[in-house]
Amino acid sequence: MLVISAQQLVASPSTVLLPTSQSKPLQITATYPNNSTQDVTTQSMYESSNPAVATVDAAGVITAVSVGTANITVSYYNKTITVPVEVRETEVKANRLSAGGAHTLMVKEDGSVWAWGQNEKGQLGDGTVQNRTRPIESMLVIS
């Protein structure tokens, strides 16, 4: 059996930027010595350097897990390439924002209420008196 080795592998996209909980498929193309090309996405092997940030399935679909960076290693026979992945916070669109002396409340487009700041009197509405430096979903109902 004659096997012609790929000269080059190309990933599309070559770098991936994703918000958390989103996915993006890779397409892997092999170029051979005679300049022919072939889609080898489903024949390639994939591995994430940091599955806590981004996972990749056998079909080359990358899923963002948490904020950070990872590299996806793509292997096809004797060729290997690396696809850098960056996962960022999901953009939050606020309908309303209200600030107190040392805390802030935000109502998102979906109606959920988020709060952060000082919480000594439970003003964040999360059932605790723990100060928060990052937004947390509140149990408050604002209509």
FIKOLZA-1660 file (N, C-alpha, C; in steps of 0.1 Angstrom, whole numbers, plus 5000, padded with zeros to 4 digits):
% residues 143
   i   px   py   pz ch aa at
   1 5008 4988 5000  A  M  N
   1 5000 5000 5000  A  M CA
   1 5009 5013 5000  A  M  C
   2 5006 5022 4991  A  L  N
   2 5014 5034 4990  A  L CA
   2 5006 5045 4997  A  L  C
   3 5013 5052 5006  A  V  N
   3 5007 5063 5014  A  V CA
   3 5015 5075 5010  A  V  C
   4 5008 5085 5005  A  I  N
   4 5015 5098 5002  A  I CA
   4 5013 5107 5014  A  I  C
   5 5024 5111 5020  A  S  N
   5 5023 5120 5032  A  S CA
   5 5020 5134 5028  A  S  C
   6 5012 5140 5037  A  A  N
   6 5009 5154 5035  A  A CA
   6 5021 5163 5037  A  A  C
   7 5022 5173 5029  A  Q  N
   7 5033 5182 5030  A  Q CA
   7 5030 5193 5041  A  Q  C
   8 5018 5197 5041  A  Q  N
   8 5014 5208 5050  A  Q CA
   8 4999 5206 5055  A  Q  C
   9 4997 5210 5068  A  L  N
   9 4983 5210 5073  A  L CA
   9 4980 5225 5076  A  L  C
  10 4967 5228 5073  A  V  N
  10 4963 5242 5076  A  V CA
  10 4949 5241 5083  A  V  C
  11 4948 5249 5094  A  A  N
  11 4936 5249 5102  A  A CA
  11 4929 5262 5098  A  A  C
  12 4916 5261 5097  A  S  N
  12 4907 5273 5095  A  S CA
  12 4896 5272 5105  A  S  C
  13 4896 5282 5114  A  P  N
  13 4905 5294 5116  A  P CA
  13 4918 5289 5122  A  P  C
  14 4928 5298 5120  A  S  N
  14 4942 5294 5125  A  S CA
  14 4943 5298 5139  A  S  C
  15 4935 5307 5144  A  T  N
  15 4934 5310 5159  A  T CA
  15 4920 5312 5162  A  T  C
  16 4916 5309 5174  A  V  N
  16 4902 5309 5178  A  V CA
  16 4900 5318 5191  A  V  C
  17 4890 5327 5190  A  L  N
  17 4886 5335 5201  A  L CA
  17 4872 5332 5203  A  L  C
  18 4868 5327 5215  A  L  N
  18 4855 5323 5219  A  L CA
  18 4850 5329 5232  A  L  C
  19 4837 5333 5233  A  P  N
  19 4832 5336 5246  A  P CA
  19 4829 5323 5253  A  P  C
  20 4828 5323 5266  A  T  N
  20 4825 5311 5274  A  T CA
  20 4812 5304 5269  A  T  C
  21 4812 5291 5269  A  S  N
  21 4800 5283 5266  A  S CA
  21 4797 5282 5251  A  S  C
  22 4806 5288 5242  A  Q  N
  22 4803 5288 5228  A  Q CA
  22 4813 5278 5222  A  Q  C
  23 4809 5273 5209  A  S  N
  23 4817 5263 5202  A  S CA
  23 4820 5268 5188  A  S  C
  24 4831 5263 5183  A  K  N
  24 4835 5266 5169  A  K CA
  24 4842 5254 5163  A  K  C
  25 4837 5250 5151  A  P  N
  25 4844 5239 5144  A  P CA
  25 4857 5243 5137  A  P  C
  26 4866 5234 5137  A  L  N
  26 4878 5236 5129  A  L CA
  26 4877 5229 5116  A  L  C
  27 4883 5234 5105  A  Q  N
  27 4884 5227 5093  A  Q CA
  27 4899 5225 5090  A  Q  C
  28 4903 5213 5088  A  I  N
  28 4917 5209 5086  A  I CA
  28 4919 5205 5071  A  I  C
  29 4928 5212 5065  A  T  N
  29 4931 5209 5051  A  T CA
  29 4946 5204 5049  A  T  C
  30 4948 5193 5042  A  A  N
  30 4961 5188 5040  A  A CA
  30 4965 5191 5025  A  A  C
  31 4977 5195 5024  A  T  N
  31 4983 5198 5010  A  T CA
  31 4993 5187 5008  A  T  C
  32 4993 5181 4996  A  Y  N
  32 5002 5170 4992  A  Y CA
  32 5013 5175 4983  A  Y  C
  33 5024 5167 4981  A  P  N
  33 5035 5172 4972  A  P CA
  33 5031 5176 4958  A  P  C
  34 5020 5170 4953  A  N  N
  34 5015 5174 4939  A  N CA
  34 5006 5186 4940  A  N  C
  35 5006 5193 4951  A  N  N
  35 4997 5205 4953  A  N CA
  35 4982 5203 4954  A  N  C
  36 4978 5190 4954  A  S  N
  36 4964 5187 4956  A  S CA
  36 4961 5189 4971  A  S  C
  37 4948 5192 4974  A  T  N
  37 4944 5194 4988  A  T CA
  37 4933 5185 4991  A  T  C
  38 4931 5182 5004  A  Q  N
  38 4920 5174 5009  A  Q CA
  38 4916 5178 5023  A  Q  C
  39 4903 5178 5025  A  D  N
  39 4897 5181 5038  A  D CA
  39 4899 5169 5047  A  D  C
  40 4907 5170 5057  A  V  N
  40 4910 5158 5066  A  V CA
  40 4905 5161 5080  A  V  C
  41 4895 5170 5081  A  T  N
  41 4890 5173 5095  A  T CA
  41 4886 5161 5102  A  T  C
  42 4878 5152 5096  A  T  N
  42 4873 5140 5103  A  T CA
  42 4884 5129 5105  A  T  C
  43 4894 5130 5098  A  Q  N
  43 4905 5120 5099  A  Q CA
  43 4916 5124 5109  A  Q  C
  44 4916 5136 5113  A  S  N
  44 4926 5142 5122  A  S CA
  44 4923 5138 5136  A  S  C
  45 4934 5139 5144  A  M  N
  45 4933 5136 5159  A  M CA
  45 4935 5150 5166  A  M  C
  46 4928 5152 5177  A  Y  N
  46 4928 5165 5184  A  Y CA
  46 4931 5163 5199  A  Y  C
  47 4938 5173 5204  A  E  N
  47 4940 5173 5219  A  E CA
  47 4942 5187 5224  A  E  C
  48 4935 5190 5235  A  S  N
  48 4936 5203 5241  A  S CA
  48 4947 5203 5252  A  S  C
  49 4955 5214 5252  A  S  N
  49 4965 5215 5262  A  S CA
  49 4959 5219 5276  A  S  C
  50 4947 5224 5276  A  N  N
  50 4941 5228 5289  A  N CA
  50 4925 5226 5288  A  N  C
  51 4921 5214 5290  A  P  N
  51 4906 5211 5289  A  P CA
  51 4898 5219 5299  A  P  C
  52 4904 5225 5309  A  A  N
  52 4896 5233 5318  A  A CA
  52 4892 5246 5312  A  A  C
  53 4899 5250 5301  A  V  N
  53 4897 5262 5294  A  V CA
  53 4889 5259 5281  A  V  C
  54 4894 5249 5273  A  A  N
  54 4887 5246 5260  A  A CA
  54 4889 5231 5257  A  A  C
  55 4878 5225 5253  A  T  N
  55 4878 5211 5250  A  T CA
  55 4877 5210 5234  A  T  C
  56 4880 5199 5229  A  V  N
  56 4879 5196 5215  A  V CA
  56 4874 5182 5213  A  V  C
  57 4864 5180 5204  A  D  N
  57 4859 5166 5202  A  D CA
  57 4866 5160 5190  A  D  C
  58 4862 5147 5187  A  A  N
  58 4868 5140 5176  A  A CA
  58 4866 5146 5163  A  A  C
  59 4855 5154 5162  A  A  N
  59 4852 5161 5149  A  A CA
  59 4859 5174 5147  A  A  C
  60 4867 5178 5157  A  G  N
  60 4874 5191 5156  A  G CA
  60 4866 5203 5161  A  G  C
  61 4855 5201 5169  A  V  N
  61 4847 5212 5174  A  V CA
  61 4853 5216 5188  A  V  C
  62 4857 5229 5188  A  I  N
  62 4862 5234 5201  A  I CA
  62 4851 5241 5209  A  I  C
  63 4851 5237 5222  A  T  N
  63 4841 5243 5231  A  T CA
  63 4848 5251 5242  A  T  C
  64 4844 5263 5244  A  A  N
  64 4850 5272 5255  A  A CA
  64 4844 5268 5268  A  A  C
  65 4852 5265 5278  A  V  N
  65 4848 5261 5291  A  V CA
  65 4849 5272 5301  A  V  C
  66 4861 5278 5302  A  S  N
  66 4863 5289 5311  A  S CA
  66 4873 5299 5306  A  S  C
  67 4874 5310 5311  A  V  N
  67 4883 5321 5307  A  V CA
  67 4897 5316 5308  A  V  C
  68 4905 5319 5297  A  G  N
  68 4919 5315 5297  A  G CA
  68 4924 5312 5283  A  G  C
  69 4936 5306 5282  A  T  N
  69 4941 5302 5269  A  T CA
  69 4944 5287 5269  A  T  C
  70 4944 5281 5257  A  A  N
  70 4948 5267 5255  A  A CA
  70 4953 5266 5241  A  A  C
  71 4959 5255 5238  A  N  N
  71 4964 5252 5224  A  N CA
  71 4957 5238 5220  A  N  C
  72 4952 5238 5208  A  I  N
  72 4946 5226 5203  A  I CA
  72 4957 5220 5194  A  I  C
  73 4962 5208 5197  A  T  N
  73 4971 5201 5188  A  T CA
  73 4963 5192 5178  A  T  C
  74 4966 5195 5165  A  V  N
  74 4959 5187 5155  A  V CA
  74 4970 5178 5148  A  V  C
  75 4967 5165 5147  A  S  N
  75 4976 5156 5141  A  S CA
  75 4969 5148 5130  A  S  C
  76 4976 5147 5119  A  Y  N
  76 4972 5139 5107  A  Y CA
  76 4984 5132 5102  A  Y  C
  77 4984 5119 5104  A  Y  N
  77 4996 5110 5101  A  Y CA
  77 5009 5117 5106  A  Y  C
  78 5018 5121 5098  A  N  N
  78 5031 5126 5102  A  N CA
  78 5031 5141 5104  A  N  C
  79 5020 5148 5103  A  K  N
  79 5020 5162 5104  A  K CA
  79 5012 5167 5117  A  K  C
  80 5017 5177 5124  A  T  N
  80 5011 5182 5135  A  T CA
  80 5011 5198 5135  A  T  C
  81 5000 5204 5138  A  I  N
  81 4999 5218 5139  A  I CA
  81 4992 5222 5152  A  I  C
  82 4994 5234 5156  A  T  N
  82 4988 5239 5169  A  T CA
  82 4979 5251 5166  A  T  C
  83 4967 5251 5172  A  V  N
  83 4958 5262 5170  A  V CA
  83 4956 5268 5184  A  V  C
  84 4960 5281 5185  A  P  N
  84 4958 5288 5198  A  P CA
  84 4944 5292 5200  A  P  C
  85 4939 5290 5213  A  V  N
  85 4925 5293 5216  A  V CA
  85 4925 5303 5228  A  V  C
  86 4917 5313 5227  A  E  N
  86 4915 5323 5238  A  E CA
  86 4901 5323 5241  A  E  C
  87 4897 5321 5254  A  V  N
  87 4884 5322 5259  A  V CA
  87 4882 5334 5267  A  V  C
  88 4872 5342 5264  A  R  N
  88 4870 5355 5271  A  R CA
  88 4856 5354 5278  A  R  C
  89 4854 5363 5287  A  E  N
  89 4840 5365 5293  A  E CA
  89 4830 5368 5283  A  E  C
  90 4818 5363 5284  A  T  N
  90 4807 5366 5275  A  T CA
  90 4803 5381 5278  A  T  C
  91 4801 5388 5267  A  E  N
  91 4797 5402 5268  A  E CA
  91 4783 5402 5274  A  E  C
  92 4782 5411 5284  A  V  N
  92 4769 5413 5291  A  V CA
  92 4763 5426 5286  A  V  C
  93 4751 5425 5282  A  K  N
  93 4744 5437 5278  A  K CA
  93 4734 5441 5289  A  K  C
  94 4736 5453 5295  A  A  N
  94 4727 5457 5306  A  A CA
  94 4716 5466 5301  A  A  C
  95 4704 5464 5306  A  N  N
  95 4693 5473 5304  A  N CA
  95 4693 5484 5313  A  N  C
  96 4696 5481 5326  A  R  N
  96 4696 5491 5337  A  R CA
  96 4708 5489 5346  A  R  C
  97 4713 5500 5351  A  L  N
  97 4724 5499 5361  A  L CA
  97 4721 5508 5372  A  L  C
  98 4723 5504 5384  A  S  N
  98 4720 5512 5396  A  S CA
  98 4732 5511 5406  A  S  C
  99 4737 5522 5411  A  A  N
  99 4748 5521 5420  A  A CA
  99 4744 5527 5434  A  A  C
 100 4748 5519 5444  A  G  N
 100 4746 5524 5458  A  G CA
 100 4759 5530 5463  A  G  C
 101 4761 5533 5476  A  G  N
 101 4773 5538 5481  A  G CA
 101 4785 5530 5478  A  G  C
 102 4784 5517 5479  A  A  N
 102 4796 5508 5476  A  A CA
 102 4792 5495 5470  A  A  C
 103 4780 5495 5463  A  H  N
 103 4776 5483 5455  A  H CA
 103 4769 5487 5442  A  H  C
 104 4768 5478 5433  A  T  N
 104 4762 5481 5420  A  T CA
 104 4752 5469 5417  A  T  C
 105 4741 5473 5411  A  L  N
 105 4731 5463 5406  A  L CA
 105 4729 5465 5391  A  L  C
 106 4728 5454 5384  A  M  N
 106 4726 5455 5369  A  M CA
 106 4715 5446 5365  A  M  C
 107 4706 5451 5357  A  V  N
 107 4695 5442 5351  A  V CA
 107 4699 5439 5337  A  V  C
 108 4701 5427 5333  A  K  N
 108 4705 5423 5320  A  K CA
 108 4693 5422 5311  A  K  C
 109 4696 5421 5298  A  E  N
 109 4685 5420 5288  A  E CA
 109 4675 5409 5291  A  E  C
 110 4680 5398 5296  A  D  N
 110 4671 5387 5299  A  D CA
 110 4663 5389 5312  A  D  C
 111 4665 5400 5319  A  G  N
 111 4657 5403 5331  A  G CA
 111 4664 5398 5344  A  G  C
 112 4675 5391 5342  A  S  N
 112 4682 5386 5355  A  S CA
 112 4689 5398 5361  A  S  C
 113 4691 5398 5374  A  V  N
 113 4697 5408 5382  A  V CA
 113 4711 5403 5387  A  V  C
 114 4721 5412 5385  A  W  N
 114 4734 5409 5389  A  W CA
 114 4739 5420 5398  A  W  C
 115 4747 5416 5408  A  A  N
 115 4752 5426 5418  A  A CA
 115 4766 5423 5422  A  A  C
 116 4773 5434 5426  A  W  N
 116 4786 5433 5432  A  W CA
 116 4789 5445 5440  A  W  C
 117 4800 5443 5449  A  G  N
 117 4804 5453 5458  A  G CA
 117 4802 5449 5473  A  G  C
 118 4801 5459 5482  A  Q  N
 118 4799 5456 5496  A  Q CA
 118 4785 5449 5498  A  Q  C
 119 4785 5440 5508  A  N  N
 119 4773 5433 5511  A  N CA
 119 4771 5430 5526  A  N  C
 120 4776 5439 5534  A  E  N
 120 4774 5437 5549  A  E CA
 120 4760 5435 5554  A  E  C
 121 4751 5442 5547  A  K  N
 121 4736 5441 5551  A  K CA
 121 4728 5433 5541  A  K  C
 122 4735 5425 5533  A  G  N
 122 4727 5417 5523  A  G CA
 122 4722 5424 5511  A  G  C
 123 4727 5436 5509  A  Q  N
 123 4722 5444 5498  A  Q CA
 123 4723 5439 5484  A  Q  C
 124 4732 5429 5482  A  L  N
 124 4734 5423 5469  A  L CA
 124 4723 5413 5466  A  L  C
 125 4716 5408 5476  A  G  N
 125 4704 5400 5473  A  G CA
 125 4708 5385 5470  A  G  C
 126 4720 5381 5474  A  D  N
 126 4724 5367 5471  A  D CA
 126 4722 5358 5483  A  D  C
 127 4716 5363 5493  A  G  N
 127 4714 5354 5505  A  G CA
 127 4726 5354 5514  A  G  C
 128 4736 5361 5512  A  T  N
 128 4748 5361 5521  A  T CA
 128 4751 5376 5525  A  T  C
 129 4762 5377 5533  A  V  N
 129 4767 5390 5536  A  V CA
 129 4781 5391 5532  A  V  C
 130 4785 5384 5522  A  Q  N
 130 4798 5383 5516  A  Q CA
 130 4800 5394 5505  A  Q  C
 131 4811 5402 5507  A  N  N
 131 4814 5412 5496  A  N CA
 131 4818 5405 5484  A  N  C
 132 4814 5411 5472  A  R  N
 132 4817 5404 5459  A  R CA
 132 4825 5414 5450  A  R  C
 133 4836 5410 5444  A  T  N
 133 4843 5418 5435  A  T CA
 133 4839 5415 5421  A  T  C
 134 4832 5404 5418  A  R  N
 134 4828 5401 5405  A  R CA
 134 4812 5400 5405  A  R  C
 135 4805 5403 5394  A  P  N
 135 4791 5402 5394  A  P CA
 135 4786 5387 5397  A  P  C
 136 4776 5387 5406  A  I  N
 136 4769 5374 5409  A  I CA
 136 4754 5376 5406  A  I  C
 137 4748 5365 5403  A  E  N
 137 4733 5366 5400  A  E CA
 137 4726 5368 5413  A  E  C
 138 4718 5378 5414  A  S  N
 138 4710 5381 5426  A  S CA
 138 4697 5374 5426  A  S  C
 139 4691 5372 5438  A  M  N
 139 4678 5367 5439  A  M CA
 139 4667 5378 5439  A  M  C
 140 4672 5391 5438  A  L  N
 140 4663 5402 5437  A  L CA
 140 4654 5401 5424  A  L  C
 141 4642 5406 5426  A  V  N
 141 4633 5407 5414  A  V CA
 141 4630 5422 5412  A  V  C
 142 4634 5426 5400  A  I  N
 142 4631 5440 5396  A  I CA
 142 4622 5440 5384  A  I  C
 143 4611 5447 5385  A  S  N
 143 4602 5447 5373  A  S CA
 143 4600 5460 5368  A  S  C
% end
